[in-house]
Amino acid sequence: MGFKLGVLPVLGGRGAAEPGVTAAFVRHLEELGCESVWAVEHLVVPDAYRSAYPYDRSGRMGLGPEDDIPDPLQWLTFAAAHTSRLVLGTAMLILPLHHPVDLAKRLATLDVLSGGRLIAGVGVGWLREEYDAVGVPFAERGRLADEYLEALRALWTGAPASHHGRTVRFDAVHSAPRPTRPAGVPVMIGGHSPAAVRRAARFGTDFYPLGVDAEGLARLLARLRAECSALGRDPAEVAVTARAPGTRAEADALRELGVSRVVVRADPRDPERVATTVDRYRREILGE
């Protein structure tokens, strides 16, 4: 089984939102035959934070206050205008920081304008100080994410749509344009907690378990199969994405686990290195 190859642009310093660099980068990815491009989100980055970044032993993320972090949906809309086949994904929108009625419209609009190329990757985040800046309770993020996913589904599939939750309530409303697919925009659930697995089984078309090795991934996917079975859902309906493995052996292990997409990082400001990275990765790691 061949992997779909996604690319996450490396951010650093100023220029991540520079139009010429972005347009050339996404066109280049399409020419290279990459399947997808992925955009990260942070609404704000505090000067100092006590929250621990879960994907590095240092507890600190690589991005800082001096780095440009474009709005992912606006960045992907720009990318859509310069490509025709590249899948456009968010990895990840911090879902509880966005009101679902507003977000449903934004996601559906991008999906329609791109010809149905959007995957909405969502997670709950880890940076308490970012929640504080928006005025959203950090401790409620899991509950909010579940309710917001229910509301998104209602708005995309109901005509009219109604939802009566603890936080979001609407009756007999219409949100248009509607996504290109009857079930709505595909939703990728990001995370590595039991709650993320349950969310993926219930809401996800895709699952991106971040920050785990092959052994940890195997445990999460076993749990995912169990959760899907409990819901009467075929686990094969949830496609699995993983961070790009570092060796051929790791790639083979991911294939055995049923991973269908891997995501590699590349610097948009260095087109030659982008091509070299993609080519080398395909030959040496994926064995294509």
N, C-alpha and C positions, 0 to 999 in steps of 0.2 A: 504494500500500500504506500503510495507516495503522499508526502505531507503537502498540505497547502502552506505556502510561505508568506507570513505576514512580516511587516517591518514597522518598528516603533522608532520614530525620529529621536535622536539624541538631542536634548535641550541643554543649553548652556550659554550664559551671557546674553547679549542682545542679538536680535536677528531671527529668532524662531518664527516671528510673524512677518518677516521680510517677504514681500510678494514674489519677487523674482526668484529667490531661493526656493520658496515653497512650490511655485508652479513647476520649476525645473525638476525638483526632487520627485514630485508625484508622477510627472510624465515619465521620468527616468525609471521609476519603479514599475510602471505599466509596461514600458518597453522591455524591461528585463524579465517580464513574465511573472512578477510577484502577484500574489493573490490579493493582498490587502495592505492597508496602511492604518495605523492606530494612533489616536491622539489621547494624551493624558489630561487630567484636570486637577488644578488647585485654584480655588477662587482667590485666596490670599496665602502668602507665606509670611509668618511672623518673624520678626528679628530674632526672637528667642522662643523656644517651646520646650515644655517638659514631657510632652507625649513621645513615646518611643516608636520610631519607625520599625515596622515588623520585618522588613525584608533585607536588613543589613545588621550585622553583629554590633556595629557601632551605635545602633539606635537612631542614627541621623540619616535623613535622605540626602541624595546628591544635589537636589535643587535648592537654591538659596534665594534671598531677596533680590539679588542682582540678575537673576535669570528671567528671560521672557517665558511665560507659560500661556500661550494663546487660549482663548475660549475654544474648546474642542469642537463644538457644533459649527461655529462660524469658520474655524479653520478647515473643517471637513467640507463645508459648503463651497469654500474657495477651491479646495482640492477637487471637488466633484466637477466644477466648471472647467477644469484643465485635464480631465481624464474621461474615459468612457466605459472602462471595464473594472477598474480597481475597486474592490470592496472597501467601504469606509467604516471604520469602527472606532468606538470610544473605549479606552482601557485605563481608567474607568471614570464614568460620571459618578460623582458622589451624590447618590440619589436623594438622600434625605434633605439635601440643601436646595432642592428644586421643587417648587410646587407642581404637582402632577398635572394639573389642568393646563398650566403654561407649558410644561415640558412635553406633554402629549402633542400639542400644536407644533412646537419647534421640531421635534423628532419626525413627525409625519411630513412636515413640509420638506425637510432635508431628504427624507426617503423618496418622496415624489419627484423632487427636482433632480435627484441623482438617478432616477430610473430604477428605484428599488435596490440600491446598493448598500444600504445602511444596516449595520449591526449595532444596537444600543447596548454597549457594555456598561454595567452598573455595579456599584459596590457601596459599602457604608463608610469607608474611609477609616482613618486612624488618628487624625490630627484634631484633638479636642479644641485647640485654639482656633481652628478654622470654623468649627461649629459655633464657638462663642462669638466670632465676628459677625456671623449671620443671625445669631439669636435663636438657633435651633438646639434643643437639649441633646447633648451627646449621648446620654444614657438611654434615650428613646430611639436611637438611630435604627436599630433592628426592627422594632415595631413599625416605625415610620416607613421603612423600606418596603415591608410587606404590604402595608396599606396603599402606598403609592403605586406599587406594581398592580394591585387590584384596580386602582382607579385608572391607570394607563390602559389596562386591558379593556375596561368598560368603555372608555372614551373612543378607543380604536375599533371596537366591535359592536357597540350598541348604537342604534339610531332610532329613537333618542337613547341617550345614555344616562344611567342613574347610579349613584354610589352613596351609601350612608355609612360612613366610618366614624371613628373617634375624632379624627382631625379634619378629614375632607368629606364634604357633603355636597351633592348636586343632584338635581332632579330633571329628567327629560330635557337634556341639553344635547346640542350637536357640535362636534368639533370637526372642522373640515379645513384643508383637504384630509381625506382618509389615507392611511398607508396603502401601499401598492398591493399588499397581501391581505386576504380576508382576516387572518388571525392577528394582524398588526405588525409592527416593526419587530424583527427578531431581537430577542433580549438575551444578552450574555451576562451571566451572573459571575462576578469575580469574588474571590476570597478563599479561605482555607479552613473556615470554622464549620462545626456541625450545622449552624444556622444557615451558612452560605450553601451547604449541600442541600438542605431542605428547600431553600429558596430556588435553587437550580432545578430540582425535581418538580417543583410546583409551577414555576413561571418560565424557566429557561429553555431557549432553543439551543443555547451554548453554555458551557461551563469553563471558566478559566481559573483553575486552582493556583493561586499565586504563592510563591515562597515555600514550595515543598520539593523534596527530592523524589526519585522514582518510587521509593518505598512508601513515603507519605502519600504520594499520588495514588498508589494502588489501594491504600486504606480508604482514601476519600472516594474513589470510584466504586469500591465495594459498598460503601455507605450510600452512594448515589443510586446504585442499582436497587438496594433495599428500599430506599425512599420512593423511587419510581414504582416499584412493585406494589408498595402499600397504596399508592394513588391509582393503580391500574394503568400505569403508563409504561410504554416500552422504553427502557433506558437508551436504546439506540437513537431515539428522537433527540437526545441531548448530545450535541457534538462537543468534543473536548479539545481545548487549546492549551498549550503549555509554552513556557519560556523555552527558547532555543537551547537544546542540549549542547554540551561542550565536546562530546566525543561520539564516534560512530556507535560504540556500545550503548551509550545513553540513548541515542536516537532509536536503536533497535528495541531497547526496553520500552520506550514510549509507544512504538508501533504495537508491541505486544499488549500494551494496556489499552489500545484503541484510540490513542490521540490522533486527531486528524489535521491539526494545524499547529505549527510552531512559529514563534515570533522572535525575530532577531532585531538588534538595535543597529542603526546606521546614522551617520552624521550628514544631514542635508547639505551642509556647506562644503562637502568634499565629494563631488560626483564620482571621481575615479575610485575612491575608496569604497563608495557605495557599490559600484559594479564589482570590484574585487571581493568585497565582503559577501555579496550574494552568490557570486560564482564559486568562491572557495567553499562557502558553507554548503552549497548544493553538492559539490564534488567530494569534499573531505569528510563532512559530517553526515549528510543525508544519503550519500552514495548514489546520486542521480547521474 
